[in-house]
């Protein structure tokens, strides 16, 4: 089993996709958290845990894949405990953060580090792949309709003149 643990606020402050919400006068932080959780849900299915320092907002309602720390514990401590718990269970644990100290401590505990940008790159690849398939189909239809004989004096794949590929 593979588990992905995300250092919530570190990732939000590391990537412009999430950071841009912080400038909004109302509910910016809440929207940044929601966007991060949405991206994680799309890319990582249900095998992720996002850890945030502090209390949850009043209007927020998150799944069990999201942890808000108490006043006595910080996100780093919770993340380290999660690494220990899942590594002991034999899981592959991947940490998304740019916090060098946390990365080093998690690696000592048996986790793998991943740059937060990987969350976005994988999503882009997925969307690009889906989009390319649609674009390639469209381009292929256009190529089949194109009059190759008239333009270049060649025949189509079926051997007929004026038939495209």
Secondary structure, 3 states (H helix, E strand, C coil): CEEEEEEHHHHHHHCHHHHHHHHCCCCHHHHHHHHHHHHHHHHHCCCEEEEECCCCCCCCCCCCCEEECCCCCCHHHHHHHHHHHHHHCCCEEEEECCCHHHHHHHHHCCCEEECCHHHHHHHHHHHHHHHHHHHHHHHHHHHHHCCHHHHHCCCCCCCCCCCCC
